[in-house]
Amino acid sequence: MSAKKLTHFNEDGQAHMVDVGTKDSSKRQAVAAGAIVMNQVAYDLLASGQSKKGDVLGIARIAAIQAAKQTAQLIPLCHPLALTHINVDFQLFPEARKASIEVTVETIGKTGVEMEALTAASVGLLTVYDMLKAVDKGMVIEQLQLLKKSGGKSGDYVRRAD
């Protein structure tokens, strides 16, 4: 595998924001996912929607959307983007006492939305943790990953199953 140049460093090795000014705009999409595993008490509250703090998944969905929109303020070298679509889906797995999140982010622009999708998935899961930590401080966030991305000069990416 040939080494690729890291684009967030200039010729002198200093961090900089990548210049995307000459790139063509195109439709960009990224899908990220992750999961959170918890004890039975926390899972039952999550699944029933009866947490004292309210609808955990509904609030986590809004948090994920907000996080995607704020990515450039959180990740220092990300460009602020005009996002055209964000979709957040949760799935529950009772046997494993686990909830998964999948976030799709889209834009038409000069740079991709991978960081926005990953940030949204992270914050969505962190919100679940925050809302249920009173009954399970040992929850584990796992498998945060980019599943796929499309658009742009580097082309499409689809994560291979391990």
C-alpha positions in Angstrom: 0.0 0.0 0.0 1.5 3.4 -1.0 1.7 6.1 1.6 -0.7 9.0 1.1 0.1 12.5 2.0 -1.8 13.7 5.0 -3.7 16.7 3.8 -4.0 18.5 7.1 -0.3 19.3 7.2 1.5 21.8 4.9 5.0 21.3 3.4 6.6 22.4 6.7 4.6 19.8 8.7 2.4 22.5 10.3 -1.4 21.8 10.7 -3.6 23.8 8.4 -7.1 23.7 7.0 -7.2 22.1 3.6 -7.9 24.5 0.7 -11.0 23.2 -1.1 -11.6 26.4 -3.0 -10.6 24.9 -6.4 -12.5 21.6 -6.0 -15.8 21.0 -7.8 -19.0 20.8 -5.8 -20.7 17.4 -5.8 -23.3 15.5 -3.8 -21.6 14.0 -0.7 -22.9 11.4 1.7 -21.5 9.6 4.7 -23.0 6.9 6.9 -21.5 6.2 10.4 -22.6 3.8 13.1 -21.9 2.8 16.7 -23.5 1.1 19.6 -23.9 1.3 23.4 -24.2 -1.7 25.7 -25.8 -1.4 29.1 -27.2 -3.3 32.1 -30.8 -4.6 32.1 -32.2 -1.8 34.2 -30.9 0.9 31.8 -32.0 -1.1 28.8 -35.5 -1.5 30.1 -35.8 2.2 30.7 -34.4 2.9 27.2 -36.8 0.4 25.5 -39.9 1.5 27.5 -39.3 5.2 27.0 -40.0 5.6 30.8 -36.8 7.3 31.9 -37.3 10.2 34.4 -35.4 12.4 31.9 -37.9 11.6 29.1 -37.7 9.9 25.7 -34.0 8.9 25.7 -33.8 8.0 22.0 -35.8 11.0 20.9 -33.5 13.3 22.7 -30.4 11.4 21.5 -31.7 11.8 17.9 -32.0 15.5 18.2 -28.5 15.7 19.9 -27.0 13.7 17.0 -28.5 16.1 14.4 -27.3 19.1 16.4 -23.8 17.6 16.6 -23.6 17.0 12.9 -24.4 20.7 12.4 -21.8 21.8 14.9 -18.9 19.5 13.8 -16.7 22.4 12.5 -16.8 23.9 16.0 -15.7 20.7 17.6 -13.1 19.3 15.2 -10.5 22.1 14.6 -9.7 21.6 10.9 -13.2 20.7 9.7 -14.8 23.1 7.2 -18.2 24.5 8.2 -20.7 22.9 5.8 -24.2 23.5 4.7 -25.8 20.1 5.3 -28.7 19.2 3.2 -29.9 16.1 5.0 -29.3 14.3 8.3 -31.0 11.0 9.2 -30.6 9.2 12.6 -31.9 5.7 13.2 -31.7 3.7 16.4 -32.1 -0.1 16.6 -32.6 -2.0 19.9 -31.1 -5.5 20.6 -32.8 -6.9 23.8 -30.7 -10.0 24.1 -27.5 -8.0 24.0 -28.9 -5.0 26.0 -27.6 -2.8 23.2 -28.8 0.1 21.2 -27.1 0.9 17.8 -27.2 4.2 16.0 -26.8 4.8 12.3 -26.4 8.3 11.0 -26.5 9.5 7.3 -25.4 13.0 6.5 -25.5 14.6 3.1 -24.4 17.9 1.5 -23.7 19.3 -1.9 -20.2 20.8 -1.6 -16.5 20.7 -2.0 -15.6 18.4 0.9 -17.0 15.3 2.5 -19.3 14.7 5.5 -17.5 11.8 7.1 -16.6 13.8 10.2 -20.2 15.1 10.6 -21.6 11.6 10.5 -19.0 10.3 13.0 -19.6 13.2 15.3 -23.3 12.8 15.2 -23.1 9.1 16.0 -20.7 9.8 18.9 -22.9 12.5 20.4 -26.0 10.4 19.9 -24.5 7.6 21.9 -23.0 9.9 24.5 -26.5 11.4 25.0 -27.9 7.9 25.7 -25.1 7.4 28.2 -25.8 10.8 29.9 -29.5 10.1 30.2 -29.1 6.6 31.7 -25.9 6.9 33.7 -27.9 7.2 37.0 -28.7 3.5 36.6 -25.5 2.3 34.8 -22.2 4.1 34.9 -20.6 1.1 33.2 -22.2 1.4 29.8 -19.8 0.8 26.9 -19.8 2.7 23.7 -18.4 0.5 20.9 -17.8 0.1 17.2 -17.9 3.7 16.2 -17.1 3.6 12.5 -17.6 5.0 9.1 -19.7 2.5 7.1 -19.6 4.2 3.8 -19.1 7.5 2.0 -19.8 8.7 -1.6 -18.9 11.7 -3.7 -15.9 13.7 -4.2 -12.5 13.2 -5.8 -11.5 10.2 -3.7 -14.6 8.3 -4.8 -16.7 5.9 -2.8 -15.8 3.9 0.3 -17.7 1.0 1.8 -16.4 -0.7 4.9 -15.7 -4.3 4.4 -17.2 -6.8 6.9 -14.5 -8.1 9.2 
